[in-house]
């Protein structure tokens, strides 16, 4: 591992990339580049793009497997770009790449860094890498304090909760838990059908109506009791669940009874895995943004002949941005083309009510009522929305077709058993499906990310136990992993752990496993009961 | 700009985690050793220098995921769980034998003949000014130093001459290295008059294969001679592949095979430089004074042999060879007896043949 200034050619390219990034008005943190060899790269990836990690067998296993795959030629040790965003950001270059590829990587990295800085989810934070390095030191001390065996057991137990990190969920810690340090914003009530009520007076007068129909008051005694219970609960434990909490790991990290050493382990795992949630929710915009700026900066570098190999660059970019069907979405391809489409659309004033309402096709096709700075409008989108909204708002059936998201290879079409009725076009190699339902299917991903949605719904279930709730997505949980997972969570919570999934209650408590049939509990009922300050699960 | 990574060293590395994983796997494989010996396919055991593939359940931490309704392995717990898949590890033969030795607490075999036969090799560890094989790297380094000192080589002044003087030359000097070489002869003796087929044959094969591998591991593959003998009323030496094939129904005399082995040992080998091992497998049903004669022959063999093992494979009520021998050689360091009734006893038999005297 060495710093970029040890290589004058790369240092020069970095300064040129940085120059153009600033010239384009990019908002950048400090970016530090390092040069690594292939194995260091592989290792860095297994450490979740941090230079150090505590010793653990899972990283060892992945690394042993990866080395075997690299040695046997099943995997390449060349990685395109690896960056840990934050301020400062740390980006890593592979020492085997050509100068042109290194410049491409640097330009791409600047795109990611800007996205991280300005995105709506506030991903970037100060000294992220340094903080993790400090945490690793703490965890190493913890290992000595806990002893190897206890440490390994606790770490392994915590691994079981890693799939339940959701810091950006609607039901995250801030939205679901009141603490004695002051609660966050309250969950809004579920949106339901508003009942139309007859006007009391004709002609209608809102003032008279509200005077004649005052808001229903809750029984003052009950309201008082509810406040009392809430305050008692807060004062006793320091927190109170007011809504289901999907960030289960975050909840355990904050509120599980732990020793200081155990806390360090949970903290480390939470901090290094937390950014995955942001990546999952913004991948298309983020990779597209990086590709967009990579293209812009590289064009300038080729113009000034700072580096050679424009043909190789074009080949490599077309490989990275190869269109894939919607279910295998390629975020580089989709993201880049979406941003390019938006740039054109903003500059011609096509993202406007006038354009949408225009009915004359020739007028629409020749529409060019510019006037807005497209880049600023695009940055505004980065600042305000995530992938879900990005696709919902801008991905039209025409774009689905234009970007080949509905194009499937003939073999794949047969394998998937898709009905011929959905086909709108085909040739000897490809089949094009009807683009209209595709957007909906792509958006469906963002409700669950193909992962079970698990929530903490009661932290005092059956005398201090933790009650988890599996929100039904029509698929069952892997049954033989439920109890082992509960056992591991029990090690962290140090009291009974119960999971409600459909009509079954799985419990691990006091070293015993239990399963019980119950009446199915709707998620909306859980939310409602919790908002009313009631227990979400009541046995009849 | 300061380098914040200075504190972590020159490299980003996962070696410690890999080490922890490898240690964990060694422990797991060590736990599998019993199963490998009793139920595994020992024929898969290669020879020294080859690798053995060990397959074990994959380890994955259990978590809530969409399921396949109950397929795959189920253990999770606070340790690593099972993902239902398999992991394969390629282990060197010596590593497996090392793990077996550790697991079964088998001591190293006492080797004799040290100092009489030696393996001679030459290693180039030292360097001198005279010789045949020039060490180019050292020579170049010395020549460069001299040239710099003499002002012949100075890139700043555009001088690039490099003179290799005789005194700069360094040659690799061979050093004679003698390592003691041990030689061993192993005799496998089988009774072909008893019904050696089916389970009985498998039990015998299993234990013979292990002895073969264990002695190869201890002495080195090329240093062990494995000889196979069978007997009914007569004794013959056979090819290894025929050891399990030939069979006969009728009377049996085991003493003659011990006598044959004893004669071969004395007449064909230098007993002072060779390590001898003999293992007998039979059902233990012998006629008349056969057992007594065997005991007498064992008396003669005992001072020459490193180890003699007598294993009654699935003995019957009338088997009495072991009882006769144990009356004379109870808890003997050289002569070990045991009986093998079932697969699960393989490990105990190995322990009693090669372990410490209980």
Interface residues (C-beta under 8 A of the other chain):
Chain A: X1 X3 X5 X32 X34 X36 X39 X40 X42 X43 X44 X46 X47 X51 X52 X53 X55 X56 X57 X58 X59 X60 X61 X63 X64 X67 X129 X130 X133 X153 X156 X157 X159 X160 X161 X162 X163 X164 X450 X451 X452 X454 X470 X475 X476 X477 X478 X479 X480 X481 X482 X483 X484 X485 X487 X488 X491 X499
Chain B: X1 X3 X4 X5 X7 X8 X10 X11 X12 X13 X14 X16 X17 X18 X19 X20 X21 X22 X24 X59 X61 X62 X63 X64 X65 X66 X67 X68 X69 X70 X71 X72 X73 X74 X75 X76 X77 X78 X79 X80 X81
